[in-house]
Amino acid sequence: MIGMIPFIAPIYAVTIAIIIYFGVRVFVGRRKKQIQKSIGEGACAVCGQRITNNKCPNCDKTN
């Protein structure tokens, strides 16, 4: 944002930089929560399925 100072007032450049900084932080935080929610307890090392109740639905089937 230092490069914007010759074109706009410094207070506007600082304000834009702060908004972008916190906007990216919020976006990354929400995306991280979404990924953690979709993975759940983890992923199976053999087949890659989502683990539920400490068991893989594909690998731990009882036949």
C-alpha positions in Angstrom: 0.0 0.0 0.0 3.0 2.3 0.2 2.9 2.5 -3.6 -0.6 4.0 -3.4 0.5 7.0 -1.3 1.5 9.2 -4.3 -1.9 8.6 -5.8 -4.3 8.8 -2.8 -4.1 10.2 0.7 -2.0 8.2 3.1 -5.0 7.6 5.4 -6.9 5.9 2.6 -3.9 3.8 1.7 -3.6 2.6 5.3 -7.3 2.0 5.6 -7.3 -0.1 2.5 -4.3 -2.1 3.7 -6.0 -2.8 7.1 -9.2 -3.9 5.4 -7.4 -6.2 3.1 -5.3 -7.7 5.9 -8.3 -8.5 8.1 -10.4 -9.6 5.2 -7.8 -12.2 4.2 -7.5 -13.3 7.8 -11.3 -13.8 8.1 -11.4 -15.7 4.7 -8.6 -18.0 5.7 -10.1 -18.7 9.2 -13.5 -19.6 7.7 -11.9 -21.7 5.0 -9.9 -23.6 7.6 -13.0 -24.2 9.7 -14.8 -25.5 6.6 -11.9 -27.9 5.8 -11.7 -29.2 9.4 -15.5 -29.8 9.4 -15.4 -31.7 6.2 -12.5 -33.9 7.3 -14.0 -34.6 10.7 -11.9 -36.9 12.8 -9.4 -37.5 10.1 -8.9 -39.4 6.9 -8.1 -43.1 6.4 -4.5 -43.7 5.3 -5.5 -46.7 3.1 -8.5 -45.4 1.1 -8.8 -41.7 2.0 -12.4 -41.9 3.3 -13.6 -39.7 6.2 -13.2 -41.4 9.6 -16.4 -41.5 11.7 -16.6 -43.0 15.2 -12.8 -43.9 15.0 -13.5 -46.3 12.1 -13.2 -46.1 8.4 -16.6 -46.9 6.7 -14.8 -48.7 3.8 -12.0 -50.5 5.5 -13.7 -51.5 8.7 -16.8 -53.1 7.2 -18.0 -56.2 9.1 -18.8 -58.9 6.7 
